[in-house]
Amino acid sequence: MINNDLSYFFEPKSVALIGASVKELSIGNVIIKNLLHYGYTGPIYPINPKVDNIRGLKAYPSILDVPGEVDLVNIVIPPALVPEEVENCGKKGVKAIIINTAGFKEMGENGKKLEDDFMARAKKYGIRIIGPNCQGTINSDPKFKTYCNFTFTFPEDGFISIVAQSGGVGAVIMQAFYDWGIGIRMYTSNGNASDVSIPEIIRYYGNDEKTRAIVLYVESLTNPKEFMEIASKVTSKKPILAMTAGRTDKGAEASRSHIGGLAGSISMEVVFKKVGILSFNNLEDLCNAAVAFAYQPIPKGNKVGVITNTGGPAVIAIDELSSNGLEIPQLSQSAKDILKTTMLEQASINNPLDVVATACASHFKSAFEVMLNEKNIDSIYVNFVTPPFVDCESVAREFAEASKKNLKPIVCNYMTDKKKWYETSNILKKGFIPCFDFAETA
């Protein structure tokens, strides 16, 4: 009988690691280190027949020797030994297993036979499996602090949940949020997806009250029908933002050797569109959009207020907004009257509102106040360059203050040298302002 409860992967009361090691930087050591460092408070059972102690924890020769119940097991041993250990986990009453080890169906027929073997044993005992060939799971919830994963980023609690077929891509996404000061809710790298599927993980995230946005990286779909049925239900409750790879013949070939799937056999973008998933072609835009959905309010309508300190990009933005069915309404007379007293003389008092390049923090503050209070505006789009003669950090703080009010969504076409203006960029990110390099993507 299939156990559909995935909570054991994210909220385990106890964790064991088969293949635990005393060797620093080995996966069998890093996972234990991560659990301890992240603050997991449940029992941790290292399994290694050759040692008595690993990182201050008593080690056991076999999973069958562990005295207490075990909810979740990470397996980090050679592929040929995995089926037998899955059998032992079944005898122990283990609920869920993460197989970090690679070398299964992605390696060819012999690997597929091993994968089929351990899956048959898992099904016999009703054990669910994530992997093989994966990193594992993370749950940042302070009540659980589960880090059954060998990556090196320790995210704060947040509202974005990530599922990635590729652990490398998933780690890049998680690191981007971490660098921006953005927390995440849950993370899963499921590799070959021999058992627990991406649709199942999406459904679990969809039912999680603290997850506001779901980020997905996928290279192949083994069951497009299941994916579409589940994704269409989840997107009716919260946004799914996705990026796929293997769009070209060469990319599809690389994906097949990576995770052993059937990439390129179905147009992922067509599937995404049918079920309401937002599709992206690069990771930075994907992450920025996720921040917008997780931390910015949903607009009440399609009327956009545009603030700019440069002319040309605002024209491009107007074209893009209009061509996508959004309206750029005129400002009310009362709004214009306020702006005439607070803007520089050269400013264009209209929508778009061109505050001009010499505008400083006080001008942006007034612009935001007017747009936030204007009943005819549902969301705010900003073009922002960083003139060397303006205190751009102070301007960025006004962005953050406006965002903090949580009245209307604010997105920014942020045009600058981000290394030179690092602190300004950092203020915008920590203020949960989604920033895009080009007007077309914002």
Secondary structure as a PSIPRED ss2 file (coil, helix, strand):
# PSIPRED VFORMAT (PSIPRED V4.0)

   1 M C   1.000  0.000  0.000
   2 I C   1.000  0.000  0.000
   3 N C   1.000  0.000  0.000
   4 N C   1.000  0.000  0.000
   5 D C   1.000  0.000  0.000
   6 L C   1.000  0.000  0.000
   7 S H   0.000  1.000  0.000
   8 Y H   0.000  1.000  0.000
   9 F H   0.000  1.000  0.000
  10 F H   0.000  1.000  0.000
  11 E C   1.000  0.000  0.000
  12 P C   1.000  0.000  0.000
  13 K C   1.000  0.000  0.000
  14 S C   1.000  0.000  0.000
  15 V E   0.000  0.000  1.000
  16 A E   0.000  0.000  1.000
  17 L E   0.000  0.000  1.000
  18 I E   0.000  0.000  1.000
  19 G C   1.000  0.000  0.000
  20 A C   1.000  0.000  0.000
  21 S C   1.000  0.000  0.000
  22 V C   1.000  0.000  0.000
  23 K C   1.000  0.000  0.000
  24 E C   1.000  0.000  0.000
  25 L C   1.000  0.000  0.000
  26 S C   1.000  0.000  0.000
  27 I H   0.000  1.000  0.000
  28 G H   0.000  1.000  0.000
  29 N H   0.000  1.000  0.000
  30 V H   0.000  1.000  0.000
  31 I H   0.000  1.000  0.000
  32 I H   0.000  1.000  0.000
  33 K H   0.000  1.000  0.000
  34 N H   0.000  1.000  0.000
  35 L H   0.000  1.000  0.000
  36 L H   0.000  1.000  0.000
  37 H H   0.000  1.000  0.000
  38 Y H   0.000  1.000  0.000
  39 G C   1.000  0.000  0.000
  40 Y C   1.000  0.000  0.000
  41 T C   1.000  0.000  0.000
  42 G C   1.000  0.000  0.000
  43 P C   1.000  0.000  0.000
  44 I E   0.000  0.000  1.000
  45 Y E   0.000  0.000  1.000
  46 P E   0.000  0.000  1.000
  47 I E   0.000  0.000  1.000
  48 N C   1.000  0.000  0.000
  49 P C   1.000  0.000  0.000
  50 K C   1.000  0.000  0.000
  51 V C   1.000  0.000  0.000
  52 D C   1.000  0.000  0.000
  53 N E   0.000  0.000  1.000
  54 I E   0.000  0.000  1.000
  55 R C   1.000  0.000  0.000
  56 G C   1.000  0.000  0.000
  57 L E   0.000  0.000  1.000
  58 K E   0.000  0.000  1.000
  59 A C   1.000  0.000  0.000
  60 Y E   0.000  0.000  1.000
  61 P C   1.000  0.000  0.000
  62 S C   1.000  0.000  0.000
  63 I H   0.000  1.000  0.000
  64 L H   0.000  1.000  0.000
  65 D H   0.000  1.000  0.000
  66 V C   1.000  0.000  0.000
  67 P C   1.000  0.000  0.000
  68 G C   1.000  0.000  0.000
  69 E C   1.000  0.000  0.000
  70 V C   1.000  0.000  0.000
  71 D C   1.000  0.000  0.000
  72 L E   0.000  0.000  1.000
  73 V E   0.000  0.000  1.000
  74 N E   0.000  0.000  1.000
  75 I E   0.000  0.000  1.000
  76 V C   1.000  0.000  0.000
  77 I C   1.000  0.000  0.000
  78 P C   1.000  0.000  0.000
  79 P H   0.000  1.000  0.000
  80 A H   0.000  1.000  0.000
  81 L H   0.000  1.000  0.000
  82 V H   0.000  1.000  0.000
  83 P H   0.000  1.000  0.000
  84 E H   0.000  1.000  0.000
  85 E H   0.000  1.000  0.000
  86 V H   0.000  1.000  0.000
  87 E H   0.000  1.000  0.000
  88 N H   0.000  1.000  0.000
  89 C H   0.000  1.000  0.000
  90 G H   0.000  1.000  0.000
  91 K H   0.000  1.000  0.000
  92 K H   0.000  1.000  0.000
  93 G C   1.000  0.000  0.000
  94 V C   1.000  0.000  0.000
  95 K C   1.000  0.000  0.000
  96 A E   0.000  0.000  1.000
  97 I E   0.000  0.000  1.000
  98 I E   0.000  0.000  1.000
  99 I E   0.000  0.000  1.000
 100 N C   1.000  0.000  0.000
 101 T C   1.000  0.000  0.000
 102 A C   1.000  0.000  0.000
 103 G C   1.000  0.000  0.000
 104 F C   1.000  0.000  0.000
 105 K H   0.000  1.000  0.000
 106 E H   0.000  1.000  0.000
 107 M H   0.000  1.000  0.000
 108 G C   1.000  0.000  0.000
 109 E H   0.000  1.000  0.000
 110 N H   0.000  1.000  0.000
 111 G H   0.000  1.000  0.000
 112 K H   0.000  1.000  0.000
 113 K H   0.000  1.000  0.000
 114 L H   0.000  1.000  0.000
 115 E H   0.000  1.000  0.000
 116 D H   0.000  1.000  0.000
 117 D H   0.000  1.000  0.000
 118 F H   0.000  1.000  0.000
 119 M H   0.000  1.000  0.000
 120 A H   0.000  1.000  0.000
 121 R H   0.000  1.000  0.000
 122 A H   0.000  1.000  0.000
 123 K H   0.000  1.000  0.000
 124 K H   0.000  1.000  0.000
 125 Y H   0.000  1.000  0.000
 126 G C   1.000  0.000  0.000
 127 I C   1.000  0.000  0.000
 128 R E   0.000  0.000  1.000
 129 I E   0.000  0.000  1.000
 130 I E   0.000  0.000  1.000
 131 G C   1.000  0.000  0.000
 132 P C   1.000  0.000  0.000
 133 N C   1.000  0.000  0.000
 134 C C   1.000  0.000  0.000
 135 Q C   1.000  0.000  0.000
 136 G E   0.000  0.000  1.000
 137 T E   0.000  0.000  1.000
 138 I E   0.000  0.000  1.000
 139 N E   0.000  0.000  1.000
 140 S C   1.000  0.000  0.000
 141 D C   1.000  0.000  0.000
 142 P C   1.000  0.000  0.000
 143 K C   1.000  0.000  0.000
 144 F C   1.000  0.000  0.000
 145 K C   1.000  0.000  0.000
 146 T E   0.000  0.000  1.000
 147 Y E   0.000  0.000  1.000
 148 C E   0.000  0.000  1.000
 149 N C   1.000  0.000  0.000
 150 F C   1.000  0.000  0.000
 151 T C   1.000  0.000  0.000
 152 F C   1.000  0.000  0.000
 153 T C   1.000  0.000  0.000
 154 F C   1.000  0.000  0.000
 155 P C   1.000  0.000  0.000
 156 E C   1.000  0.000  0.000
 157 D E   0.000  0.000  1.000
 158 G C   1.000  0.000  0.000
 159 F C   1.000  0.000  0.000
 160 I E   0.000  0.000  1.000
 161 S E   0.000  0.000  1.000
 162 I E   0.000  0.000  1.000
 163 V E   0.000  0.000  1.000
 164 A E   0.000  0.000  1.000
 165 Q C   1.000  0.000  0.000
 166 S C   1.000  0.000  0.000
 167 G H   0.000  1.000  0.000
 168 G H   0.000  1.000  0.000
 169 V H   0.000  1.000  0.000
 170 G H   0.000  1.000  0.000
 171 A H   0.000  1.000  0.000
 172 V H   0.000  1.000  0.000
 173 I H   0.000  1.000  0.000
 174 M H   0.000  1.000  0.000
 175 Q H   0.000  1.000  0.000
 176 A H   0.000  1.000  0.000
 177 F H   0.000  1.000  0.000
 178 Y H   0.000  1.000  0.000
 179 D H   0.000  1.000  0.000
 180 W C   1.000  0.000  0.000
 181 G C   1.000  0.000  0.000
 182 I C   1.000  0.000  0.000
 183 G C   1.000  0.000  0.000
 184 I E   0.000  0.000  1.000
 185 R C   1.000  0.000  0.000
 186 M E   0.000  0.000  1.000
 187 Y E   0.000  0.000  1.000
 188 T E   0.000  0.000  1.000
 189 S E   0.000  0.000  1.000
 190 N C   1.000  0.000  0.000
 191 G C   1.000  0.000  0.000
 192 N C   1.000  0.000  0.000
 193 A C   1.000  0.000  0.000
 194 S C   1.000  0.000  0.000
 195 D C   1.000  0.000  0.000
 196 V C   1.000  0.000  0.000
 197 S C   1.000  0.000  0.000
 198 I H   0.000  1.000  0.000
 199 P H   0.000  1.000  0.000
 200 E H   0.000  1.000  0.000
 201 I H   0.000  1.000  0.000
 202 I H   0.000  1.000  0.000
 203 R H   0.000  1.000  0.000
 204 Y H   0.000  1.000  0.000
 205 Y H   0.000  1.000  0.000
 206 G H   0.000  1.000  0.000
 207 N C   1.000  0.000  0.000
 208 D C   1.000  0.000  0.000
 209 E C   1.000  0.000  0.000
 210 K C   1.000  0.000  0.000
 211 T C   1.000  0.000  0.000
 212 R C   1.000  0.000  0.000
 213 A E   0.000  0.000  1.000
 214 I E   0.000  0.000  1.000
 215 V E   0.000  0.000  1.000
 216 L E   0.000  0.000  1.000
 217 Y E   0.000  0.000  1.000
 218 V E   0.000  0.000  1.000
 219 E C   1.000  0.000  0.000
 220 S C   1.000  0.000  0.000
 221 L C   1.000  0.000  0.000
 222 T C   1.000  0.000  0.000
 223 N C   1.000  0.000  0.000
 224 P H   0.000  1.000  0.000
 225 K H   0.000  1.000  0.000
 226 E H   0.000  1.000  0.000
 227 F H   0.000  1.000  0.000
 228 M H   0.000  1.000  0.000
 229 E H   0.000  1.000  0.000
 230 I H   0.000  1.000  0.000
 231 A H   0.000  1.000  0.000
 232 S H   0.000  1.000  0.000
 233 K H   0.000  1.000  0.000
 234 V H   0.000  1.000  0.000
 235 T C   1.000  0.000  0.000
 236 S C   1.000  0.000  0.000
 237 K C   1.000  0.000  0.000
 238 K C   1.000  0.000  0.000
 239 P C   1.000  0.000  0.000
 240 I E   0.000  0.000  1.000
 241 L E   0.000  0.000  1.000
 242 A E   0.000  0.000  1.000
 243 M E   0.000  0.000  1.000
 244 T E   0.000  0.000  1.000
 245 A C   1.000  0.000  0.000
 246 G C   1.000  0.000  0.000
 247 R C   1.000  0.000  0.000
 248 T C   1.000  0.000  0.000
 249 D H   0.000  1.000  0.000
 250 K H   0.000  1.000  0.000
 251 G H   0.000  1.000  0.000
 252 A H   0.000  1.000  0.000
 253 E H   0.000  1.000  0.000
 254 A H   0.000  1.000  0.000
 255 S H   0.000  1.000  0.000
 256 R H   0.000  1.000  0.000
 257 S H   0.000  1.000  0.000
 258 H H   0.000  1.000  0.000
 259 I H   0.000  1.000  0.000
 260 G C   1.000  0.000  0.000
 261 G C   1.000  0.000  0.000
 262 L C   1.000  0.000  0.000
 263 A C   1.000  0.000  0.000
 264 G C   1.000  0.000  0.000
 265 S C   1.000  0.000  0.000
 266 I C   1.000  0.000  0.000
 267 S C   1.000  0.000  0.000
 268 M H   0.000  1.000  0.000
 269 E H   0.000  1.000  0.000
 270 V H   0.000  1.000  0.000
 271 V H   0.000  1.000  0.000
 272 F H   0.000  1.000  0.000
 273 K H   0.000  1.000  0.000
 274 K H   0.000  1.000  0.000
 275 V H   0.000  1.000  0.000
 276 G C   1.000  0.000  0.000
 277 I C   1.000  0.000  0.000
 278 L E   0.000  0.000  1.000
 279 S E   0.000  0.000  1.000
 280 F C   1.000  0.000  0.000
 281 N C   1.000  0.000  0.000
 282 N C   1.000  0.000  0.000
 283 L H   0.000  1.000  0.000
 284 E H   0.000  1.000  0.000
 285 D H   0.000  1.000  0.000
 286 L H   0.000  1.000  0.000
 287 C H   0.000  1.000  0.000
 288 N H   0.000  1.000  0.000
 289 A H   0.000  1.000  0.000
 290 A H   0.000  1.000  0.000
 291 V H   0.000  1.000  0.000
 292 A H   0.000  1.000  0.000
 293 F H   0.000  1.000  0.000
 294 A H   0.000  1.000  0.000
 295 Y H   0.000  1.000  0.000
 296 Q C   1.000  0.000  0.000
 297 P C   1.000  0.000  0.000
 298 I C   1.000  0.000  0.000
 299 P C   1.000  0.000  0.000
 300 K C   1.000  0.000  0.000
 301 G C   1.000  0.000  0.000
 302 N C   1.000  0.000  0.000
 303 K E   0.000  0.000  1.000
 304 V E   0.000  0.000  1.000
 305 G E   0.000  0.000  1.000
 306 V E   0.000  0.000  1.000
 307 I E   0.000  0.000  1.000
 308 T E   0.000  0.000  1.000
 309 N C   1.000  0.000  0.000
 310 T C   1.000  0.000  0.000
 311 G H   0.000  1.000  0.000
 312 G H   0.000  1.000  0.000
 313 P H   0.000  1.000  0.000
 314 A H   0.000  1.000  0.000
 315 V H   0.000  1.000  0.000
 316 I H   0.000  1.000  0.000
 317 A H   0.000  1.000  0.000
 318 I H   0.000  1.000  0.000
 319 D H   0.000  1.000  0.000
 320 E H   0.000  1.000  0.000
 321 L H   0.000  1.000  0.000
 322 S H   0.000  1.000  0.000
 323 S H   0.000  1.000  0.000
 324 N C   1.000  0.000  0.000
 325 G C   1.000  0.000  0.000
 326 L C   1.000  0.000  0.000
 327 E E   0.000  0.000  1.000
 328 I C   1.000  0.000  0.000
 329 P C   1.000  0.000  0.000
 330 Q C   1.000  0.000  0.000
 331 L C   1.000  0.000  0.000
 332 S C   1.000  0.000  0.000
 333 Q H   0.000  1.000  0.000
 334 S H   0.000  1.000  0.000
 335 A H   0.000  1.000  0.000
 336 K H   0.000  1.000  0.000
 337 D H   0.000  1.000  0.000
 338 I H   0.000  1.000  0.000
 339 L H   0.000  1.000  0.000
 340 K H   0.000  1.000  0.000
 341 T H   0.000  1.000  0.000
 342 T H   0.000  1.000  0.000
 343 M C   1.000  0.000  0.000
 344 L C   1.000  0.000  0.000
 345 E C   1.000  0.000  0.000
 346 Q C   1.000  0.000  0.000
 347 A C   1.000  0.000  0.000
 348 S E   0.000  0.000  1.000
 349 I C   1.000  0.000  0.000
 350 N C   1.000  0.000  0.000
 351 N C   1.000  0.000  0.000
 352 P C   1.000  0.000  0.000
 353 L E   0.000  0.000  1.000
 354 D E   0.000  0.000  1.000
 355 V C   1.000  0.000  0.000
 356 V C   1.000  0.000  0.000
 357 A C   1.000  0.000  0.000
 358 T C   1.000  0.000  0.000
 359 A C   1.000  0.000  0.000
 360 C C   1.000  0.000  0.000
 361 A H   0.000  1.000  0.000
 362 S H   0.000  1.000  0.000
 363 H H   0.000  1.000  0.000
 364 F H   0.000  1.000  0.000
 365 K H   0.000  1.000  0.000
 366 S H   0.000  1.000  0.000
 367 A H   0.000  1.000  0.000
 368 F H   0.000  1.000  0.000
 369 E H   0.000  1.000  0.000
 370 V H   0.000  1.000  0.000
 371 M H   0.000  1.000  0.000
 372 L H   0.000  1.000  0.000
 373 N H   0.000  1.000  0.000
 374 E C   1.000  0.000  0.000
 375 K C   1.000  0.000  0.000
 376 N C   1.000  0.000  0.000
 377 I C   1.000  0.000  0.000
 378 D C   1.000  0.000  0.000
 379 S E   0.000  0.000  1.000
 380 I E   0.000  0.000  1.000
 381 Y E   0.000  0.000  1.000
 382 V E   0.000  0.000  1.000
 383 N E   0.000  0.000  1.000
 384 F E   0.000  0.000  1.000
 385 V E   0.000  0.000  1.000
 386 T C   1.000  0.000  0.000
 387 P C   1.000  0.000  0.000
 388 P C   1.000  0.000  0.000
 389 F C   1.000  0.000  0.000
 390 V C   1.000  0.000  0.000
 391 D C   1.000  0.000  0.000
 392 C H   0.000  1.000  0.000
 393 E H   0.000  1.000  0.000
 394 S H   0.000  1.000  0.000
 395 V H   0.000  1.000  0.000
 396 A H   0.000  1.000  0.000
 397 R H   0.000  1.000  0.000
 398 E H   0.000  1.000  0.000
 399 F H   0.000  1.000  0.000
 400 A H   0.000  1.000  0.000
 401 E H   0.000  1.000  0.000
 402 A H   0.000  1.000  0.000
 403 S H   0.000  1.000  0.000
 404 K H   0.000  1.000  0.000
 405 K C   1.000  0.000  0.000
 406 N C   1.000  0.000  0.000
 407 L C   1.000  0.000  0.000
 408 K C   1.000  0.000  0.000
 409 P C   1.000  0.000  0.000
 410 I E   0.000  0.000  1.000
 411 V E   0.000  0.000  1.000
 412 C E   0.000  0.000  1.000
 413 N E   0.000  0.000  1.000
 414 Y E   0.000  0.000  1.000
 415 M E   0.000  0.000  1.000
 416 T C   1.000  0.000  0.000
 417 D C   1.000  0.000  0.000
 418 K C   1.000  0.000  0.000
 419 K C   1.000  0.000  0.000
 420 K C   1.000  0.000  0.000
 421 W C   1.000  0.000  0.000
 422 Y H   0.000  1.000  0.000
 423 E H   0.000  1.000  0.000
 424 T H   0.000  1.000  0.000
 425 S H   0.000  1.000  0.000
 426 N H   0.000  1.000  0.000
 427 I H   0.000  1.000  0.000
 428 L H   0.000  1.000  0.000
 429 K H   0.000  1.000  0.000
 430 K H   0.000  1.000  0.000
 431 G C   1.000  0.000  0.000
 432 F C   1.000  0.000  0.000
 433 I C   1.000  0.000  0.000
 434 P C   1.000  0.000  0.000
 435 C E   0.000  0.000  1.000
 436 F E   0.000  0.000  1.000
 437 D C   1.000  0.000  0.000
 438 F C   1.000  0.000  0.000
 439 A C   1.000  0.000  0.000
 440 E C   1.000  0.000  0.000
 441 T C   1.000  0.000  0.000
 442 A C   1.000  0.000  0.000
